[in-house]
Amino acid sequence: MRPVMDEKTDTSETELTGGGTTQVVRVGETVRRTVRPWSGNVHRLLEHLNRAGIAEVPRWHGIDDSGREVLDYLPGAVGNYPLSADVRSEQALITAARLLRRLHDATADLARTLDHGWWAPPLEPVEVICHGDFAPYNCVFEGQETVGVIDFDYARPGPRHWDLAYALYRFAPLTHPADEDGFGVLEEQAQRTRLFLRSYGCTPAEGQAAVRAVAPRLQALVDLMRESAAGGDENFQRAIDEGHVDLYLRDIEYVQRNQDCLLEEVPCGER
């Protein structure tokens, strides 16, 4: 990993808060994050996306004197909860879906060649490199436009529908009505599901696969949280103690119970 050049300007650090479990600080026009065992692959991915013309992802600048990775600070508002009216808008959903499609398409040629060294093994069928946590809290917005995506720690090769499933859960959002972070009745959630899939450019089969994958994707998250907490991860244990697993399990039941209604909105269109 290449060292980053010393900065001669602003060296003050401001902690950035959000939905992640990694400490992130801003220094000038950069952010500094802890290096993980899989960070090398994330850096290769970001460089690949930059070369492909995806300006909505941060550039990697190397490692600072404290051993932290140095990335661009993307200007704008991160979609932290409670979501603003702008982030809840249809335009934010549409532009998020289009950005996710561009990310996927740009990584299709890399997915099979960089098949190890991620936080977890690839998921079959490998089609693209999934972001792994594509949600408002990892997107950057200017008004109602999605203009950036950050935090690729959970990226790994896999099928498009795996990323789409979690994006639907967060952007539709496919949450139980009692969830304070959710909004919209079932019919509105189904309509936003269709809009996201259509904006992404799903085939009917891809759209149906994405809807059917929502519950398994959430169950995988529950399993990850429990396994990580059992292994001593304090962040995941704290999330469990705060009731996040119970929330996800309730949402899994809600999605499974209403899956037929959601699938009525699919097929959704052509690429």
C-alpha positions as CSV (number, residue, x, y, z in Angstrom):
1,M,0.0,0.0,0.0
2,R,1.4,3.4,-1.0
3,P,2.0,6.1,1.7
4,V,0.0,9.3,1.3
5,M,1.9,12.6,0.9
6,D,1.9,14.8,4.0
7,E,-0.8,17.4,4.0
8,K,0.4,21.0,4.4
9,T,-3.1,22.5,5.0
10,D,-5.8,21.6,7.5
11,T,-4.8,18.7,9.7
12,S,-7.6,19.0,12.3
13,E,-9.8,16.0,12.6
14,T,-13.6,15.9,12.8
15,E,-15.3,12.6,13.5
16,L,-18.1,11.7,11.0
17,T,-21.1,10.0,12.4
18,G,-23.5,7.7,10.6
19,G,-24.7,4.2,10.3
20,G,-21.4,2.4,10.0
21,T,-19.3,0.5,12.6
22,T,-15.9,2.0,11.6
23,Q,-14.6,5.2,13.0
24,V,-14.2,7.8,10.2
25,V,-12.7,11.2,10.6
26,R,-12.5,14.1,8.1
27,V,-9.1,15.9,7.6
28,G,-9.4,18.7,5.1
29,E,-10.9,17.3,1.9
30,T,-10.1,13.7,2.9
31,V,-11.5,11.1,5.2
32,R,-9.4,8.7,7.2
33,R,-10.6,5.1,8.0
34,T,-9.1,2.1,9.7
35,V,-7.4,-0.3,7.4
36,R,-9.0,-3.8,7.3
37,P,-7.6,-7.1,6.0
38,W,-9.7,-6.7,2.9
39,S,-8.9,-3.0,2.3
40,G,-6.5,-3.7,-0.5
41,N,-9.3,-5.1,-2.6
42,V,-11.5,-2.2,-1.8
43,H,-8.7,0.2,-3.0
44,R,-8.4,-1.8,-6.2
45,L,-12.1,-1.6,-6.7
46,L,-12.2,2.1,-6.2
47,E,-9.3,2.6,-8.6
48,H,-11.1,0.4,-11.1
49,L,-14.3,2.5,-10.8
50,N,-12.4,5.8,-11.1
51,R,-10.8,4.5,-14.3
52,A,-14.2,3.6,-15.6
53,G,-15.4,7.1,-15.1
54,I,-17.5,6.6,-12.0
55,A,-17.0,10.0,-10.4
56,E,-19.5,9.3,-7.6
57,V,-17.1,7.1,-5.6
58,P,-14.1,8.4,-3.5
59,R,-10.6,8.1,-4.8
60,W,-8.0,6.3,-2.7
61,H,-4.9,8.3,-1.9
62,G,-2.9,5.9,0.2
63,I,-2.1,5.4,3.9
64,D,-1.4,8.2,6.3
65,D,1.3,8.3,9.1
66,S,-1.3,6.8,11.5
67,G,-1.8,3.8,9.3
68,R,-5.3,4.8,8.1
69,E,-6.5,4.8,4.6
70,V,-7.0,8.2,3.0
71,L,-10.0,8.7,0.7
72,D,-11.8,11.7,-0.9
73,Y,-14.4,13.5,1.2
74,L,-17.5,13.6,-1.0
75,P,-19.4,16.8,-0.5
76,G,-23.1,16.6,0.2
77,A,-25.4,15.2,2.8
78,V,-25.3,11.5,3.8
79,G,-28.7,9.9,4.2
80,N,-28.6,9.3,7.9
81,Y,-31.7,8.4,9.8
82,P,-34.2,9.9,10.3
83,L,-34.3,10.4,6.5
84,S,-35.0,13.9,5.2
85,A,-37.9,14.6,2.9
86,D,-35.3,15.0,0.0
87,V,-33.8,11.5,0.7
88,R,-37.3,10.0,0.8
89,S,-38.2,11.5,-2.5
90,E,-38.8,9.5,-5.7
91,Q,-36.0,11.4,-7.4
92,A,-33.5,10.3,-4.8
93,L,-34.7,6.7,-5.3
94,I,-34.5,6.9,-9.1
95,T,-31.0,8.4,-9.1
96,A,-29.8,5.9,-6.5
97,A,-31.0,3.0,-8.6
98,R,-29.3,4.4,-11.7
99,L,-26.1,4.9,-9.8
100,L,-26.2,1.3,-8.5
101,R,-26.6,0.1,-12.1
102,R,-23.6,2.0,-13.2
103,L,-21.5,0.6,-10.4
104,H,-22.6,-2.9,-11.2
105,D,-22.0,-2.6,-14.9
106,A,-18.5,-1.1,-14.3
107,T,-17.5,-4.0,-12.2
108,A,-18.7,-6.9,-14.3
109,D,-15.3,-7.4,-15.9
110,L,-13.5,-7.3,-12.5
111,A,-15.8,-9.7,-10.6
112,R,-14.3,-12.9,-11.8
113,T,-10.7,-11.8,-11.8
114,L,-10.6,-10.5,-8.2
115,D,-12.3,-13.5,-6.5
116,H,-10.6,-13.7,-3.1
117,G,-9.4,-11.3,-0.4
118,W,-12.8,-9.7,0.4
119,W,-14.4,-9.6,3.8
120,A,-16.4,-12.7,2.8
121,P,-16.2,-15.2,-0.1
122,P,-18.0,-14.5,-3.4
123,L,-21.6,-15.3,-3.7
124,E,-22.7,-17.4,-6.7
125,P,-23.7,-16.6,-9.4
126,V,-20.9,-14.0,-9.7
127,E,-22.1,-11.3,-12.0
128,V,-20.7,-8.0,-10.5
129,I,-19.0,-6.8,-7.4
130,C,-21.8,-6.0,-5.0
131,H,-21.4,-2.9,-2.8
132,G,-22.8,-5.0,0.0
133,D,-24.5,-2.2,2.0
134,F,-26.2,0.1,-0.6
135,A,-28.5,2.2,1.5
136,P,-29.2,5.9,2.1
137,Y,-26.7,6.0,5.0
138,N,-23.9,5.1,2.5
139,C,-25.1,7.4,-0.2
140,V,-24.4,11.2,-0.6
141,F,-27.2,13.5,-1.7
142,E,-27.4,17.0,-3.1
143,G,-31.1,17.9,-2.6
144,Q,-33.0,15.1,-4.2
145,E,-30.1,13.8,-6.3
146,T,-28.0,10.8,-5.3
147,V,-24.5,12.1,-6.1
148,G,-22.2,9.6,-4.3
149,V,-21.7,6.3,-2.6
150,I,-19.3,5.5,0.2
151,D,-18.1,2.7,2.5
152,F,-17.3,-0.3,0.3
153,D,-16.1,-2.5,3.3
154,Y,-18.7,-5.1,2.6
155,A,-18.1,-5.3,-1.1
156,R,-17.6,-8.8,-2.7
157,P,-18.4,-10.5,-6.0
158,G,-21.9,-11.8,-6.3
159,P,-25.2,-11.6,-8.2
160,R,-26.9,-8.3,-9.0
161,H,-30.1,-9.3,-7.1
162,W,-28.2,-9.5,-3.7
163,D,-27.4,-5.8,-3.8
164,L,-30.8,-4.9,-5.3
165,A,-32.6,-6.7,-2.5
166,Y,-30.9,-4.7,0.3
167,A,-31.3,-1.5,-1.7
168,L,-35.1,-2.2,-2.0
169,Y,-35.3,-2.8,1.7
170,R,-33.7,0.5,2.5
171,F,-35.1,2.7,-0.3
172,A,-38.7,1.4,-0.8
173,P,-38.4,0.9,2.2
174,L,-39.7,-2.6,2.8
175,T,-40.1,-2.3,6.5
176,H,-42.9,-3.1,9.0
177,P,-45.3,-0.2,9.6
178,A,-44.2,0.0,13.2
179,D,-40.6,0.7,12.2
180,E,-39.8,4.3,13.0
181,D,-37.3,4.5,10.1
182,G,-39.8,3.3,7.6
183,F,-42.5,5.2,5.7
184,G,-45.4,4.5,3.3
185,V,-48.1,1.9,3.4
186,L,-47.7,-1.4,1.6
187,E,-49.1,-0.2,-1.7
188,E,-46.6,2.8,-1.7
189,Q,-43.8,0.5,-0.8
190,A,-44.7,-1.8,-3.7
191,Q,-44.9,1.1,-6.1
192,R,-41.4,2.4,-5.0
193,T,-40.1,-1.2,-5.4
194,R,-41.2,-1.2,-9.0
195,L,-39.8,2.3,-9.6
196,F,-36.4,1.3,-8.2
197,L,-36.2,-1.8,-10.3
198,R,-37.4,0.0,-13.4
199,S,-34.9,2.8,-12.9
200,Y,-32.1,0.3,-12.4
201,G,-33.2,-1.3,-15.7
202,C,-34.0,-4.8,-14.4
203,T,-35.3,-7.5,-16.6
204,P,-38.5,-9.2,-15.3
205,A,-36.4,-12.1,-14.0
206,E,-33.9,-9.9,-12.3
207,G,-36.7,-7.9,-10.6
208,Q,-38.5,-11.0,-9.3
209,A,-35.1,-12.4,-8.1
210,A,-34.4,-9.2,-6.2
211,V,-37.8,-9.1,-4.4
212,R,-37.5,-12.8,-3.5
213,A,-34.0,-12.1,-2.1
214,V,-35.0,-9.4,0.4
215,A,-35.9,-11.8,3.2
216,P,-32.8,-14.0,2.7
217,R,-30.6,-10.9,2.5
218,L,-32.0,-9.7,5.8
219,Q,-31.5,-13.1,7.4
220,A,-27.9,-13.1,6.2
221,L,-27.5,-9.8,8.0
222,V,-29.0,-11.2,11.2
223,D,-26.7,-14.2,11.0
224,L,-23.7,-11.9,10.5
225,M,-24.6,-9.8,13.5
226,R,-25.0,-12.7,15.8
227,E,-21.9,-14.5,14.6
228,S,-19.8,-11.3,14.9
229,A,-21.1,-10.5,18.3
230,A,-20.4,-14.1,19.5
231,G,-16.9,-13.6,18.2
232,G,-16.4,-10.5,20.4
233,D,-17.4,-7.7,18.1
234,E,-18.7,-5.0,20.4
235,N,-20.3,-2.9,17.7
236,F,-22.6,-5.7,16.6
237,Q,-23.3,-6.8,20.2
238,R,-24.4,-3.2,21.0
239,A,-26.7,-3.2,17.9
240,I,-28.2,-6.5,19.1
241,D,-28.7,-5.1,22.5
242,E,-30.4,-2.0,21.0
243,G,-33.0,-4.3,19.3
244,H,-31.8,-4.2,15.7
245,V,-32.0,-8.0,15.3
246,D,-35.5,-8.0,16.5
247,L,-36.4,-5.2,14.1
248,Y,-34.9,-7.2,11.1
249,L,-36.7,-10.4,12.1
250,R,-40.0,-8.4,12.2
251,D,-39.2,-7.0,8.8
252,I,-38.4,-10.4,7.4
253,E,-41.8,-11.7,8.5
254,Y,-43.4,-8.6,7.0
255,V,-41.7,-9.0,3.6
256,Q,-42.5,-12.7,3.5
257,R,-46.1,-12.2,4.4
258,N,-46.5,-9.5,1.7
259,Q,-44.2,-10.9,-1.0
260,D,-47.0,-11.8,-3.4
261,C,-48.2,-8.2,-3.3
262,L,-44.7,-6.9,-4.0
263,L,-44.3,-9.4,-6.8
264,E,-47.5,-8.1,-8.5
265,E,-45.5,-4.9,-9.3
266,V,-42.9,-7.0,-11.2
267,P,-42.1,-7.6,-14.1
268,C,-41.1,-4.0,-14.3
269,G,-39.7,-3.3,-17.8
270,E,-36.7,-3.6,-20.1
271,R,-33.1,-2.5,-19.9
